[in-house]
């Protein structure tokens, strides 16, 4: 272990960024009895129940990771099951149907209220031994061969912190990356995602829809109370027109575009929008500093892979930390950094290619490509091996390494906690 000045706060792991990824990582590290701190500049208020609450799609594999951490039974209170996923190309024959029953499972994944998830994770952190610096922002950092030194501040105080390892989970505009002068690779899709919740006249039967249009994909994710979460990708030049519509005009346009697979659409919530870019980096670690979540890979929302990939990053990172402890810290941060890159590069590359490929292949005006894509979807539905590969990717499965991938605690001391989690479902 590293010796620090007694007057300075010093940690084994410092997490910069207290969103869902940062909070989940902090909780995943709890069983290792490391000294962990979390820095977050914004104090998040308790969420209120609302038709407009934002949702996030979690794969089945992600639910296992949360189970291993010990919070899944609580998250289930805010989750809706996805039993079937219907993938199609608008105005072309051919579709792929992914069904949980084909996998011998109750669900392919879940749609969870994002604010409630974040609030629950924050409450778990407050009740733990994790040091929470909130609201604090990072003003400066310096990495040496032995540690990372960070200056943080709020309106009243300035503190200096030293840490053996720093993990940046501070989003696509990561301050940590900026301070290290790491230049990202940015691809602008010239698309805008419109987000809202839609009320239905009838039940959605836990079916999620992903339909590709020339402007971009449209996703409908099942929620409770006869609602679905809409992610409607448009060319940026067309998005403002949809955002400016009245609720009645927007619903009529969406109904005409999507059709009646979900029956009649009767209500629309508050609409939000954000520009779509892919932001990636050549390295997901730098010495004693690691990048997780959008600080490492910011992806197009098609197929909902961003957070799910970040959770697999967390599972691998924490497993490597456990192995380092088991070996008496024979693995230093530089060795862990090398192993982390080796273990995560393949999955991240596949997911980046999958999401980018979906958008480029299906979101275009080419009649010939449309015919070819429709044919490909029809063939895919008849190829069990390829369909299983796609199903595994959508479910966040594949090549798991470590306890959390299987829904098991990181340390055996948490086995009783996991049993309580399982009984609670």
N, C-alpha and C positions, 0 to 999 in steps of 0.2 A: 504494500500500500504506500501511497505518497504522503509525505509529511508536509503539513502546511503551517503557516503562521497561525498561532492560537487566536489572534484577533480577527481573523478572516473566516467567513463561512466557507466550508469546503465539503465537497460531495463526491460520491463515486460517479453519479450520473446526474447531469442537469439537462432538463428538457425545456426548450424554448418554444413556446406556443401551446396554449391550453385549449385548443379546439378538441373535437372528438378523437383525433389521432393522438394528440399529446396526452390527453387524459387517459385514453385506453392504454397507452404505453406505460404510463406511470403506475396504473393499477396492475398491469401484467408483471411489473418488476417487483411488486410487493413481497411475494414469497421468498425472494432472494436475500432479504434482509440487508440490502445495500442502502446507503444514504442517498436518497433521491430527492430532488427539488424540481418544481415546475414554475416557470415564469410566464405570466400572461398579462397583457396590458389592459384588457377590457373585463370589467365585472359584468357577468351575464345574469340578467334578472330571471326570476322564476317564470317559466312559460305559462301562458294562459290558454285555456281550451278555446279553440277557434276553428271554424271551417277552413281557414286559410293556413293552418299550420303546415310547415314545410316537411317533406318526407324524404327518406333515403332508402334505397333498396339494398338489402343485405343478402348475400348468397348463403346457401346452406353451410358452406365451409366457414363463413364468417360467424355464423351462429355457434359453431363448435368452438371457435376461438374465444368468443364471449363466455361460453359455458366453462371452458377451462380456466378463465380468469375469475369466474364466480359471480357474474352479474346477469347471466342470460335469463334466469327466471323472472327477474325484475323488468328487464327490457321487454319480455314477452307481453307485459301489460299494455304496451304501446305499439304492438306489432300486428300486422295482418299477413296471413299466409299467402304465398304464391304457389298454387298447386299446378298450374299449367302456364307455359309461355308460348304465345302464338307469334311467329315471325313471318312476315310477308312483304311483298313488293307491290305497291299500289298499282292498279290497272294492269297487272300481269298475273298470269296463272302461276301457281306454285306457292307453297307455304311449308314451313317446318313447325311441327307441334312437339314441344318438349314437355313431358308429363312426369310428375313425381312418381306415379305408380310404376312407370317403366324402370325407375331406379330403386324400387322397393322402399320408397320414403313417403312420409306424409306431406312434405313440402320441398319445393326446389329452392325456396328462399323466403324472405320476409320484407315487408315494407314497414319502416319504423318512423315514428315521429321524431324528427331530428332534434328539436328543442328539448323534448322530454328526455331523449337519450343523453344529450349533453348535460342537462341538469342532473340526471341520475348519476352520471360519471363524476361530476364535480362534487356532489354530496358524498359519494364514496371516498373521494380523495380527502375531503375535509375531516372524515372520520378515521383517516389512516395516519401513519407516521410520516407521510410525504410532506415536505415543506412546500407550502404554496405561497408564492410571491405574486399577489394579485390585488390591486392593479399595479404592475411594474412593467417597464419596458427595458429592453436591452439598448444601452447607449454605445457600448464599445466592447470589443473582445480581442484577445490576443492568444495565439496558440504557441506553446513551446514544446520541447521534446517530452516534457514530463506532465504537463497539465494545460488546461485552457482557463484563462482568467477573463471574467466577464464583469463589466460595470452595469448595474441596473439602477433605475430611479423611478420615483413617482413624484407627485407634486410636493411631497414633504421630505423625502429621504433619498440619499444616494448610498448604494451598497456595492462592495466588491466581493465577488464570489469566485472560488476556484473549484475546478472539477476535473476528475480524471478523464471523463468522457462527456461530450456535449452532443445532444441529439436535437437537431432543428426540425420542428414540426410546425413552423411558422408560415406555412402557406406558399402559394405560387410566387408571391413577391418577397420571399424570404429575406429578412434583414441579415441573417447570418451569411447567406450566399453573397449578398451585396458586399459585406465587409471583407469577404475573402476574394472579392473581385472575380467570381466565377460567372462567366457569361453563358446564359442559357441558349438553347436552340429553340427558336419560336416559329411555329407554323400557324398562320392565320387562316382559318377555314372560311372567312367571310360569311359566317353564319351567326345567328343569335338564337339562344334557347329561351322560349317563353315558358314560364313555370306558373301553374295554378292548380287548384283542386276543382273537380267537376262533380256535381251531384247527378245521380242517376234515378230514373223512375223505377228500375228493377235492379235485382241483385247482379253483381258481376261474377259470382261463382268462383272467385279467387283466380281468375285468369288475367295474366298480364299480356299486353299487346305491344309489339315492336313492329311498326310498319314504315317502310322506306318510301319516300316521295322524292321527286326531283330536287326540291329545295332542301331536303334533309329528313332525318327520321322523326317519327312521332311515336311517343311511348305513353301508354296508359297503364298505370300500376294500381292494383286493387287496394282500397282502404276500407275501414269499417263504415257503418251507417250509409250504405249505398253511395259510396264516393269512390272516385279514382283520382290519382295524382297524374297530372298531365305534364309531360316535357315535350314541347313542340318546337322542333328546330326549323328555322326559316332562314333563307338568304337575308342578310342584314338589310338590304334595300327594301324588303317586303315586311320586315318585322314591325316597323313603326306603324304601319297601317293597321295591323291586327291589334296592337296595343292601344291604338286610339279609338277602336270600336267601342260602342256601348256593349253592355253584357249580353243583351238580346242578339245584337249583330254578331258578336264573337261566337256565341253558342250556335247560331244558325250556320255560320261559316265552318265551325268545327264539325257540326253534325253532317253537313254536306260533304266535307272532306273525308271524314272517317267512316261515315255510314252508320248502320244500326246494329253492329255486332254487340254493342253494349246497351241496346235499346235507345230510348229517348234521353237526351241530355237536358236537364231541367234547371241547373244552377251552375254559376261560375264564381269562383272566389277572386280575391285580389290577385292581379297579374303582376309578375315580376319578370325581369329579363336580364341576361348577361351574354356578352360576346364570347364566342368559342374559339379558343386557341389550344394548340398542343405545345406545352413547354416542358422540355426534357434537358437533361444534362449528361455530359460524358461520364461523370463520376457520381456515385451515390454516397461516397464517403471521402474524407480528406483528413488523413492523420487521425487525430482523436475526435473528429467531428463527423457525425453521421446525419444523413438527410432522409426523412421519411415523409410519406404522404405527398401532398402537392408540392412540398419543397424539393422533392426528388422527381416526381412525374405528375404533371397536370394534363389530364386526358380529356378528349371529347366524351360527353356523357352517354353516348350510344352504348347500350348493353350494361350501363351502370357499373363499370369496373373500377373506378378510381379508388373509393374508400375500401372496397373489398381487397384490392391489391395491397393497399397500405396496411390492412390488418394482417396480411401474410408477411409483410415486412416486419411488423411487430413480433409475430410469432417466431420468426427466424432470429431476429436480433436478441430477443430475450433468451432463446434457447442457447445461443452462443455465449451469452453472459453467464448462464447457469453452468455450462461446460467449463468455462474459465474458472469459476468458483470451485467446481468439483475437482479440477486439476491443480488447485492451490494457487490460482492466478498465474499459472505458467504461460497463459496466453495474454500478452499485453494488448493494448488498444490497436496497435498497428497490425498485429496478427489477426485480431477479431475483424478489423476493417477489411483485410484481404479475404478472409473466409466469408464475410457478409457479402461482398461483391460477387464471389464465386457462386454462392448459393442463390442469390436473388436476381442475377443478371438474366438468366434464361426465362424465368417467369415474366419478369418485367418486359423483356423484349417481345415475347409472344403476345402479351396483352396490348402493348403499344401497336404492334402490327395488326392485331385483330380489330381493335377499335378504329384505327386509321383506315384499314382496308375496307371495313364495312361502309364507312362514310364515302370513300373515294369510288367504290364499286357501285353502290346503290343510289347515291345522291347525285344524279346527273340527268341530263335531258336526252341522252342517246337512246334512240329506239332500239338499235342493235344490242347495246349493252343490256337494255331492259329485257329483251327476249332471252339473252344468254343467262341473265341473273335468274329469271323465272324458271328456265330449264334447270339451272344449278340447284335451286331450292327444291324442285320436284325430285331431282336425283338424290339430293341429300336426305330427303324424307325416306328414301328407299335404301339407304346405305347405313346399316346399323353401326358399323365401326366408326365412320366419320361423324355420324349423329351423336354417338356416345362421347367422342372427343369434344364436340361443341357443347354438349350437355355438361361435361366435367368442367369446362372453362367457365360456363355461365354459373355453375354451382361453386366455383372457387376450389375445385379439387384438382388432383393431378399428381404432383410429386411432393407430398408432405414430409417435412423433417421437423421433428420435435413434438413434445407432448401437446401443446395447444392446438396443433392441427387436427388432433384426434379428440378434442374436447376434454382432455385430461389436464389436471393441475400441473404447473411447472415443477412443483416440488411435491413429494409424497405427503408432506405435512398437511397439504390442503385437500387430501382425499375425502375427509369427512365433510368439508365444505361443499365439494362437488356432489357428494351423495345427497346432501340437503337440497342443492340446486336441482338435481334430477327428480327428487321426490316432489319438488314444487311445481313441476310442469304437468 
